[in-house]
């Protein structure tokens, strides 16, 4: 993957995104439903607060969960329109769809980034 200096600008050559809803198809109840799971909320929060490059592989999150469980959670976030995922060989990398979500639901991602997990 090419080196990226601006976390908000994608590299010149990217694999196409996996199937996802368009910005106009994003529905608040679906997005909130996906974010209602604490693990999914943690994934999105980490992406918003600690992003360093355009896309992140599952290993970057440091989650101690079975791969099948993580695959399910990432798919739920992608299908809700929260994450954009791209396939790099055998690896899927993720990024929050900040522009689409901010345009459709202003302030939502600020709330997610500010959320603190409970004890």
Secondary structure, DSSP 8 states (H G I E B T S, - for coil): ----S-TTS--SS---B-S---GGG--HHHHHHHHTSHHHHHHHHHHHHH--SS-EEGGGG---S-HHHHHHHHHHHHHHTSEEEEEETTEEEEEE-HHHHHHHSTTHHHHHHH-----
